[in-house]
């Protein structure tokens, strides 16, 4: 689970900006808070970030996405620049590093990771692992100095291997990334968390396995059909139809790559709404495309194209895997930028409650979202510590803060009305004109 994330000198965030997902002592909705008993800590299963257009909501999500990309993919060669985006409206910031830090709970241990970087190199990097009895300074890296390793965490043989990894790590590459490439098992939990537990969805993100919805034996297909029915989209189920290769709505280079992959394995290859499988009679590739099926008034199946569906329905198809993971899996952290995009406010509220109804002190999932929808801004849905605002100040610098900081807002107050009045910030400041 995500405990805390911070970024500094990134895009519009000149100063350090932090989201903290530890719960306060307020009593609202406490029955759904995941409890981490041995740390005497409760975490928040949901957080919503509000702010005006161009306030920095997407940039904050992009910071987390960049850190994930950096750790999983690193850099490919010594000459490659790290694509950090520093605060441009203060010339001094263009000479300073960008700093990311993250605290997570993984298998009962708290992991704290921090990295400071310039485009040319990594200035510092460290990992601390904490249990209830002690904290280990697993490794500390400073540019131009040997990496320090915790002798209580690593055996002598482990440290010998870490020295080998250190020599193989480029100045512009995270040590954590290279250590996992070289199968350093003791450093894998945080890397694996980024790879397998953290999902980040942007407004234009597409689920690259949507064709799975046509497989009735796939649990994801069952979840999709259930949600399509409960949300009254009109879709009864999904099928695939054979289409000519030239009609596949994918770039040629992707199609060629998929065909090459299929030729190597002989197994069906899926991408987006399309699939390549073997023709049983000729061993030639067959191209199939996902289609939604509706029922007419006679109960007959009527095939549609995906392009016939509304943008909101297509958005749901891309959200369903994450929603299913939150509902039926564990230790998933899903971050969605503009969760409300193309969704009616009632549908958005339904989806949030669909997730929250599965949350108990024993669940370990989290949903973090940015949104403009104020109709869901109610204490019947959210705790105050689950609500965040992002404000952009003079000269373009943004900050993030929790609505828990407003101590005079009681649990029986209309928080939506207070927010729209501007008393809590994170709203657009619009000048009145004479009409």
Buried (B, 14 or more C-beta within 10 A) or exposed (E): BBBBBBBBBBBBBBEBBBBBBBBBEEEBBEEBBBBBEEBEBBBBBBBBBBBBEEBBBBBBBBBBBBBBBBBBEBBEEEEBEBEBBBBEEBEEBEEBBBBBBBBBBBEEBBBBBBBBBBEEBBBBBBBBBBEEEEEBBBBBBBEEEEBEBBEEBBEEEBBEBBEEBBEEBBEBBBBBBBBBBBEBEBBBBBBEBBEEBBBBBBBEBBBEBBBBBBBEEBEBBBBBBEBBEEBEBBBBBBBBEEBEEEEBEBEEEEBEBBBEEBEEEEEBBBBBBBBBBBEEEEEEBBBBBBBBBBEEEEEEEEEEEBEEBEEBBBBBBBBBBBBBBBBEEEBBBBBBBBBBBBBEEEBBBBBBEBBBEBBEBEBBBBBBBBBBBBEBBEBEBBBBBBBBBBBBEEEBBBBBBBBBEBEEBEEEEEBBEBBEEEEBBBBEEEEEEEE
